[in-house]
Amino acid sequence: MLFTRSQLVIACTLASTLFVSACSKENSAQKQDALTASAPATGEASTLNERNTQQRLVSTLEKHFKTANINAKILSVKKTEVPNLFWVSLEGMGSVYATADGQYIIQGDVVRLGDKQLHNVSDALQATENKKYLAALNTEDLIVYPAQGGKAKHVIYVFTDSSCPYCHKLHEHLAEINAKEIEVRYIAWPRGEQFMPTMQAIWCSQDRKAAFEQATKGLPVNAAECKNPVRDQYQLGLNMGVNGTPAIYNVEGEYLGGYMTPEEIVQRLNK
């Protein structure tokens, strides 16, 4: 994603990072060209001083957004382990970092060195938000594949698109995943506006599982229009930073990865 000179680093539309294990988001009319406006939320803070600092940062960011003619909805602001660097959650896109004075915004990963494994400083912060989002979902709005025998040791949420080849590949292993005592919950995430009608038709079908199977084979899905959660689920994915499918999360809101084999999923869940 390239920023215009006039907006500098304030334009916070996330660049879609493409992984070989996921189908990327298509360029479409749903591309986020600007941030949406709403009242800010400052998130949690352990002391009054921290809350005041966060509120000042929110006010400063909003001022800069307004100056740059960008309306921004700030969902939460939280301090990170990096001195004077805050994590900012924005509606409809992935999180960004902001300096304490609100003069700079940084997109991408901030990684801590020193251990054998690299540590992304925002992972725990994003997972905390994601856990809330996922817990608020109604299972009736999802496509649920129970664990074999009905007793689940783990539950995973999968943002999926019936047009995505890697989603098809994961779907082929669904029985194996369920056999490993893992319940799979599909969340609709059409990668572009052109895929929205099919996903809505699937979610409006009396038998969503059969409709999804049909769509993965390239066959049309015919269903009467209904009130459905597809666009809301798409927005949820944006809030969680999803930029491709499949995107797999555990109940703690931790991102496990894109396409993985059943064995790899078990390994990640047991970490």
N, C-alpha and C positions, 0 to 999 in steps of 0.2 A: 504494500500500500504506500503510495507516494503522497506526501502532504504538500499542499499548496504553500507558497511562500507567505501569503497573507495570513494563513491560519497557523503557520509553524507547526508545533507539535500538539496544538489544541484539537485538531480534527481527530477524533478518537474512534473512527471506524476501523475495526480490526482487520488486518490483512489475513486472508485465509491461508493457513499453513497446510500444505498438502503432504500427506503421509502415504506411503505405499500400502498401508494397511487400512485405508479408509477412502471412501468416495468423497471428493471435494464438493463444496457448495458451488452451485452453478451461478454465474452472473445472471441476474434477473431483475425484474421490477422491484423485488423485495430487498435489493441491496440497500444497506443503511447509509444514505447519503448525508444525513444529519442526525444529531442527537435529539431526543424528544424531551419536552419540558415537563417538569413537575417539581414539587417541593422536595428538598433534600432530606436524607436521613443520615445521621452522623455515626450510626453503629454503636458498638459498646465501648466503653472506656472505664478503666478502673478507678480513676480519680476525677474530681471536678476540673482540675487543671487540664487533664487530658481531653475531657469533653469540650472545654473551652477552646483548646488548641484545634481540635477537629472541626468545631463549628466555624472558627475563623478561617480555616483552610477551605471549608465548603463555600463560605461567602466569597473568598478570594477567587476560587475557581469559577464560581458562577459569574462573577464580575468579568473575568477574562473571557469566559465563553460568550457573554453578552457583547463584549467589545468586538469579538471576532465574528459576531452575528451567527453564533451557534447556540441553540437551545439544548441544554444538557440536563438529564435527570440523573442525579447522583443517588444511588441506592444506599451506599454505606462508605465510610472512611475509617480505616483502621491503621494503627501504626505497625511497622514491620520491625524486624530485628536489626535492620540497617538504620543507623542514626539519621534522623531528619528525613526519612523516606516513608511515605504513607502509601497504603494500598487503597485504591479507589474502585469501587464496583459501580458500573454504569449500566443503565437499562438498555437491553437490546444489543449488547456487545460484550466482549471480554473485558476483564479488569485492566487497569493501567496503574502506574505508579506516579506519585506527585511529590515534589519536594515540599518541605514544611512551609516554605514561603509562598507556595502556590504559583511560582513563576515558571516551573518546568513540569512537563508531563513526559513520562517515559513509557513506550510500548515495548512489549517483549518480556523476556525472562530476566530476573535478577537471581544469580546463582551464587550460593556460598561455597567457597573452596575450603580445603583443609582436611576433608574426610576422604575415604576411599570412594564414596559415592557422592555425586554432585547433588546439591540440595537447592531446589527452587523455593525461595523464601515465601512465595505466595500460595504454595500448595495447600497448606493447612488453613489459611484464611479463606480461600475459594471453596475448599471442601466444607467448611462450616456453613457457608451460605448455601451451597448445593444441597446439603443434608436437609435444610429447612424446606427448600423447594421440592425435593423428592418426597419428603414426609407429607407434604400438603396435597400430593396427587391422590385422586380417587381411582382405585384400581378398576372401577367400572369404565373409566375413560381410557384404559390401556388395553393392550392385547397380552394376556397373561398365559404363560405356559408353566404350569406347576411342576415342581420336582417330582421325579418318579416315586410313586408310593404316597404322594401327597404331603410328605414331610420334608421341608426345605432346611438344609443346613446353611445355605446362603441365598440371598436374593440379589439379582443384578438388574439394573435398568439399562436398556439399550435404545438409544436414539437411532431410528432406522428409516430407510426410504426404499420402497419396493422397486425403484429403478436402479438401485445401487448394486453393482456386481459383488462387492465385498460383503454387503448385507445378505445377498443370496448365499454366498459361501458360508457365512456364519449360520444362516438359517438351516443349511443342509446338515449342520452338526447339532441341531437343537435337541434331538433325542438323546445324543451322547451327553450333552450338557445337563439335561434334566436327570439323566441316569446318575450323575455325580452329585445328586441332592441339591441342585441349584435351580431355583425358580427364576424364570426369565420374564421380564416385563418390558414389552415394546412401547416406546413413545414415538409418536409420529414426528418426523422431521424431514419434510420434502426439501430437497436441496435447491429448489428454484420454483418460481411461480408456475412454470409449465408442469411441474410434478404435483402441484397442490390438488387439482381435481381428482386424480387417481387416489391419493391418500385420503381425501375426504370421502370418496366413494367407498373405500375399504372400511373406514370408520363408521359409515352409515349403513353398512351391510348387516344383515341379521347374523351372519356367521363371518366375523372379521377374520378369523384364522383361514377359512376357506378362501375368502376374497384376497387375502394377502398372498396365499399360495398361488392363486390364479394370476395375480399381477406379476409375481416374480417370474412366471413363465412367459410373460409378454402378452398375456391375454387381457382384453378389456374387462373392466369391472363396472357393471351397471347396477346402480342403486339410487333410489329416490333421495333427493336432497333432504338433509336433516340438520338439526342443530348439533354441531360436532366440535370437539376440542382441538382440532388439528392446528389451527392458527395459534391458539393459546400455547400448545405444546411446542410449536416452532419458536415462539417468543421465549418460552422457558429455556430452550436450548441456547438461544442467543445470550440470555442472561447468564447462563452457566459457561459460556465461552465455547460452545460447540461450533466447529467449523467444517465438519465432515461426518460421514456415516460409514460404518457404525461407530458410535461413541458409547463406550461401556463404563458404567459407574456402579460402585457398591452402595449400600444403604447409608454409609457414612459420608457420601458425597464425593468420594475420592475417584478421580478418573483412572480407570484401569488400562485403557488403551483403545485402539481401533479394532480391526479384525484380529482375533486370537484363536488358537486352537482350544478345544476343551481343556486340555492339559495345562496350557498356559494360563487360562482363566482361573483354574483351581490354584495354581502356583501364586498368582497375584492375590487371590482372595485369602490365602493362607499366610501371606506375608505379615 
